[in-house]
Amino acid sequence: MSVRGVDFLRDWIAKNVTADDKGETRATILATQCVLEAAQRGIAVAHMEEGGHSVESVIMHAIARHPAGS
């Protein structure tokens, strides 16, 4: 875990997760997109995984708590 990686993940989620995103399949797709974009910027997956949570599980949590209609 690194500050740069965690900041990237949080910013990426804020910009890319919407109220229309629902379910595990969508979380998997978003996680793949996030990991690919992070790799292009030289950020490893391990640098984004905060507290042992996978990128996909963090995105799934963000989807679950995203306010409807936002």
N, C-alpha and C positions, 0 to 999 in steps of 0.2 A: 504494500500500500504506500502511495506517495501523495503528498498534498496536490501535486500537479495532476495526477491521475484521478483523484477523488474530485477535484475541482472540475476537471474535464467532464467526468460522468455527470455531476450535478448540473453543469451548464447545458450539456447535451440533452439531458432529460427535460430541463426547463424549456428548451427550444423545440423539442421533437415529440414529446408525449402530449396528446390532446385528449379532450373529453370523449372523442370518438373512438379512441383506442380501448379495446376490451379483450380480455382473455389471454390464455397462455400462448396461443399461437401468435398473436400480435406481439406479445412480450418477446418471444423468440426472434421474430423478424426484426424488431427494434434493437434487440441486443446484438444481433449480427451486424446490423448497420452501424451501431455505435462502436463495436469492436473494430470494424474495418476502418472507420473514420479515425479512431484513436491510433491504429497502426500507421496510418498515413502521416500522422503527426508525431510518430515515434513514442507512443505511449503503449506500454504492454498491458495486457488484461490484468495481470497481478497488481499493477499499480492503481487499478480502478476498484479492486475488490476490497471493500471496507468491512472490517470486522468479520472476515470470512464469508461474506455474502457474495454470491456470484453477480455478475453484471445483469444477467437475466432476472434474478430474484429481486434486485434493487429496482429494475424497471417494472416488474410485475407489481411491486409494492406501490410505485409511483402511479401506475394505472389505477390501482384499487382506490387510492386516496385522492385522485384527481377530481375536482368538483365538476359535476355535470353542467354542461352548458358553457364551460369556460374555454 
